[in-house]
Amino acid sequence: MEMVVFTTGSRRGMAALMVVAALAGPWAARASAGPAHVRVTRAPGRVVLEVADEHVKIRKEVRADQSIATITTRADSLVLTVRRGALTVSGPWGTMAMGADAGAAYDRLLVVLQRSDAAARARALLERVPDGPETFTGQSLLLTRLILEFGTGSTAALAEHREWVAERAAALAGSSKAVPTVARITWQGRGPGDCWDMYSKEAVRIADDFAECTDRLRWYEAHRWTGCSLIYAVRAEGAMAWFIACNGGVPFRG
């Protein structure tokens, strides 16, 4: 069984996640195989990431308005779509859409992710991706893993992404200059590095909102903690889609 990992945040979140941690399956443990190779295909307005092993295939397409992660095994399939602030999960059992106010629907999401062979094998494979969140490839696949980990009680992917955000926040604070705090963002004349910097600032705002969302939760409010995490993941995915559109579909790294 995988150890539940926590980063800076509330002990209430720890207790809440332990409600579902005991349900983690054997595939929640980190795989012992070697690094997973990611194939990246770039085209105007989109990027396709593909990674596979003998058990599972993951194909993730990121566009300016949505991301679609398709996961397939011999026994199962799962499609995660993030669009306009909502997560849609599809599989052999049907389709469910979840927004910020999904409420009791979180129970169903947890059950689906816990029982899905595709979700379990994809989590194990994504843990083997060597790219970190400092690259587009690493970060995009990390966000997919973050969603899949809802079913295990693990916060490893969330912790990794928040650690990167904290590092970016420190770097941005150290390089800040006297500029207007509110500006109209235009893509014309901006390079990929500018797009990444703007995305980094948005990632910091998302992390701050997550901290505020979880600040007053009680240990038994597992649904609300999951809701805060889901909002975090969906907003971060949306920001990455904006990053694709900002630089014309060709990430400068990863």
Summary of the structure (lengths in Angstrom):
residues: 254
radius of gyration: 17.6
end to end distance: 31.4
largest distance: 56.2
contacts: 816
relative contact order: 0.19
helix: 47%
strand: 17%
